[in-house]
Amino acid sequence: MKIYKDDNVFAKILRNEIPCKKVYEDDLVLCFHDINPEAKIHLLIIPKIKCVDFSDFISCATPLQVSLFFTTIKKIAEDILNLKESGYKLKTNNGKNAGQEVFHFHVHLTSN
């Protein structure tokens, strides 16, 4: 069993303890600019539920929450940012050995 730690930076952002440059927010999802961008567009998209990584998200979230999360990512990329034609990349790291640094599930959306 994975243990979620409430002191991670994304939990603090969700509690408005740390500011972020928001792109999109609803009841389930928060999307904001990465503070260390690796591309012209580099956003972080996080669910508002306590989950450590992708595997934990799939286990903890309801099927509807999982569907809405990924549908919202598409909406952000294609409807808000207009990246459907030019393209974009989605990336998530699942676990320390995969390079995950913040242990709150998140997706990187990048595009040049």
KENU-928206 format. One line per 3 residues: their letters; for each residue x, y, z of N, C-alpha, C. Coordinates in steps of 0.001 Angstrom, whole numbers, always signed. Layout:
residues N
A = X:Y:Z:X:Y:Z:X:Y:Z  ...
//
This chain:
residues 112
MKI = +833:-1185:+0:+0:+0:+0:+880:+1252:+0  +568:+2178:-869:+1322:+3426:-975:+739:+4446:-12  +1610:+5226:+591:+1160:+6219:+1554:+1339:+7612:+968
YKD = +239:+8332:+873:+242:+9696:+364:+697:+10637:+1466  +1608:+11541:+1125:+2112:+12504:+2100:+1572:+13893:+1763  +863:+14473:+2719:+225:+15775:+2524:+1191:+16946:+2443
DNV = +2482:+16693:+2650:+3450:+17787:+2590:+4115:+17921:+1227  +3649:+17155:+229:+4246:+17284:-1108:+3825:+18615:-1738  +4635:+19082:-2668:+4422:+20415:-3250:+3067:+20551:-3954
FAK = +2594:+19501:-4602:+1303:+19596:-5293:+145:+19662:-4297  +245:+18967:-3181:-776:+19071:-2134:-816:+20498:-1597  +350:+21107:-1447:+418:+22490:-970:-171:+23455:-2004
ILR = +56:+23182:-3276:-540:+24004:-4332:-2065:+23860:-4301  -2558:+22634:-4146:-4007:+22410:-4084:-4637:+23122:-2896  -3887:+23269:-1804:-4399:+23968:-618:-4117:+25471:-676
NEI = -3600:+25954:-1796:-3261:+27368:-1991:-2190:+27873:-1022  -1347:+26981:-548:-224:+27363:+305:+963:+27815:-537  +1011:+27321:-1768:+2033:+27700:-2740:+1290:+28171:-3981
PCK = +1655:+29352:-4513:+961:+29831:-5715:+1389:+29061:-6964  +530:+29101:-7954:+861:+28524:-9256:+195:+29380:-10326  +694:+29245:-11539:+114:+29949:-12671:-879:+29003:-13340
KVY = -2157:+29128:-12955:-3197:+28209:-13404:-3557:+28418:-14868  -3804:+27294:-15515:-4309:+27286:-16881:-5765:+26831:-16886  -6072:+25878:-16003:-7413:+25301:-15954:-7650:+24721:-14561
EDD = -8900:+24817:-14114:-9269:+24186:-12848:-10747:+23857:-12855  -11073:+22675:-12332:-12458:+22302:-12079:-12490:+21506:-10778  -13565:+20804:-10512:-13694:+20077:-9243:-12721:+18905:-9113
LVL = -12242:+18371:-10220:-11387:+17185:-10198:-9940:+17461:-10597  -9704:+18498:-11401:-8402:+18692:-12051:-7871:+20102:-11830  -6551:+20176:-11668:-5845:+21454:-11678:-4718:+21345:-12695
CFH = -4616:+22336:-13568:-3562:+22392:-14575:-2840:+23725:-14418  -1500:+23666:-14383:-714:+24882:-14189:+639:+24755:-14876  +1297:+25886:-15056:+2608:+25918:-15701:+3680:+25326:-14793
DIN = +4557:+24520:-15378:+5707:+23978:-14655:+6676:+25122:-14378  +7236:+25183:-13170:+8156:+26276:-12843:+9539:+26086:-13464  +9823:+24870:-13939:+11085:+24589:-14641:+10760:+23965:-15992
PEA = +10217:+24754:-16920:+9755:+24189:-18197:+10889:+23589:-19027  +10566:+22463:-19648:+11502:+21781:-20541:+11098:+21936:-22002  +10063:+22733:-22253:+9571:+22986:-23608:+8871:+24339:-23598
KIH = +8559:+24839:-24803:+7860:+26119:-24913:+6574:+26106:-24081  +5818:+25028:-24203:+4647:+24808:-23356:+4967:+23612:-22469  +4885:+23795:-21167:+5114:+22700:-20223:+4165:+22893:-19048
LLI = +3110:+22093:-19055:+2091:+22175:-18024:+2091:+20914:-17181  +1636:+21064:-15951:+1423:+19928:-15062:-74:+19816:-14830  -585:+18603:-14925:-2004:+18359:-14747:-2147:+17333:-13632
IPK = -2870:+17717:-12581:-2988:+16849:-11418:-4456:+16646:-11036  -4775:+15446:-10558:-6118:+15241:-10013:-6173:+15812:-8597  -7351:+16171:-8172:-7527:+16727:-6831:-7842:+15643:-5801
IKC = -7431:+14432:-6076:-7569:+13356:-5103:-6172:+12930:-4663  -6096:+12375:-3479:-4803:+11972:-2916:-4373:+10643:-3516  -3416:+10718:-4436:-2883:+9518:-5068:-1411:+9757:-5356
VDF = -604:+8761:-5102:+848:+8883:-5166:+1372:+8899:-6597  +866:+7997:-7426:+1371:+7855:-8797:+255:+7316:-9688  +587:+7036:-10932:-415:+6558:-11891:-1118:+5306:-11380
SDF = -341:+4341:-10921:-906:+3084:-10439:-1872:+3327:-9285  -1470:+4186:-8367:-2310:+4528:-7220:-3576:+5258:-7681  -3452:+6153:-8656:-4606:+6876:-9199:-5629:+5902:-9765
ISC = -5169:+4949:-10555:-6070:+3969:-11157:-6752:+3128:-10082  -6032:+2837:-9010:-6598:+2037:-7915:-7557:+2835:-7030  -7261:+4104:-6788:-8042:+4921:-5845:-9216:+5650:-6481
ATP = -9069:+6066:-7704:-10120:+6845:-8372:-11220:+5926:-8886  -12398:+6489:-9011:-13489:+5739:-9628:-13252:+5705:-11137  -13858:+4765:-11831:-13731:+4755:-13292:-14160:+6094:-13912
LQV = -15189:+6729:-13365:-15641:+8018:-13882:-14565:+9085:-13669  -13932:+9108:-12500:-12863:+10078:-12241:-11690:+9879:-13191  -11330:+8643:-13448:-10229:+8359:-14380:-10590:+8869:-15768
SLF = -11790:+8557:-16220:-12246:+9001:-17534:-12278:+10518:-17627  -12838:+11172:-16621:-12927:+12631:-16633:-11542:+13279:-16596  -10620:+12699:-15856:-9267:+13247:-15783:-8627:+13268:-17172
FTT = -8664:+12139:-17852:-8018:+12072:-19163:-8798:+12820:-20239  -10110:+12879:-20139:-10910:+13691:-21060:-10579:+15178:-20871  -10345:+15573:-19620:-9974:+16963:-19331:-8605:+17297:-19896
IKK = -7674:+16357:-19847:-6357:+16590:-20449:-6518:+16868:-21941  -7339:+16076:-22612:-7599:+16301:-24039:-8205:+17681:-24262  -9158:+18058:-23423:-9805:+19372:-23523:-8772:+20494:-23364
IAE = -7889:+20372:-22393:-6865:+21388:-22169:-5952:+21490:-23391  -5463:+20351:-23857:-4513:+20337:-24978:-5140:+20823:-26280  -6327:+20346:-26576:-6899:+20595:-27892:-7847:+21790:-27947
DIL = -8648:+21993:-26927:-9634:+23078:-26957:-9094:+24388:-26368  -8348:+24287:-25286:-7834:+25494:-24634:-6524:+25960:-25272  -5613:+25025:-25500:-4293:+25386:-26052:-4215:+25279:-27571
NLK = -5234:+24712:-28209:-5268:+24545:-29674:-4066:+23775:-30213  -3730:+22673:-29566:-2560:+21890:-29974:-2905:+20636:-30780  -4168:+20477:-31171:-4568:+19258:-31880:-3769:+19060:-33163
ESG = -3645:+20095:-33950:-2942:+19980:-35233:-1421:+19942:-35069  -889:+20801:-34221:+574:+20883:-34080:+1150:+19755:-33240  +357:+19205:-32321:+782:+18068:-31533:+1263:+18432:-30139
YKL = +1274:+17429:-29288:+1705:+17599:-27907:+2124:+16245:-27361  +2843:+16284:-26254:+3330:+15068:-25614:+2793:+15004:-24192  +2394:+13806:-23773:+1970:+13554:-22400:+2958:+12580:-21775
KTN = +3360:+12877:-20527:+4311:+12000:-19852:+3984:+11937:-18370  +4105:+10733:-17808:+4016:+10572:-16368:+5067:+9563:-15943  +5650:+9799:-14790:+6641:+8883:-14228:+5974:+8160:-13061
NGK = +6078:+6847:-13053:+5425:+6050:-12021:+6488:+5447:-11109  +6798:+6166:-10029:+7759:+5661:-9055:+9126:+6315:-9157  +9870:+6213:-8064:+11186:+6838:-7957:+12152:+6364:-9046
NAG = +12173:+5070:-9324:+13101:+4541:-10331:+12756:+4986:-11747  +11544:+5501:-11944:+11138:+6024:-13249:+11352:+7527:-13348  +11902:+8123:-12275:+12180:+9549:-12295:+11119:+10418:-11648
QEV = +10135:+9811:-11003:+9108:+10617:-10331:+9747:+11355:-9159  +9511:+12666:-9114:+10078:+13497:-8056:+9031:+13978:-7060  +7821:+14241:-7536:+6731:+14663:-6652:+5743:+13506:-6584
FHF = +5498:+13033:-5380:+4676:+11840:-5218:+3199:+12171:-4996  +2685:+12895:-5977:+1258:+13126:-6207:+1120:+12908:-7711  +274:+11975:-8121:+143:+11668:-9547:-29:+12938:-10368
HVH = +722:+13019:-11454:+624:+14164:-12342:+1058:+13775:-13750  +550:+14522:-14696:+884:+14348:-16107:+1543:+15629:-16600  +2654:+15463:-17306:+3311:+16602:-17962:+2744:+16693:-19367
LTS = +2295:+17864:-19750:+1856:+18132:-21113:+2872:+19122:-21686  +3557:+18704:-22749:+4561:+19570:-23355:+4345:+19705:-24854  +4792:+20838:-25361:+4745:+21070:-26806:+5729:+22179:-27153
N = +6361:+22057:-28295:+7258:+23105:-28778:+6484:+23956:-29739
//
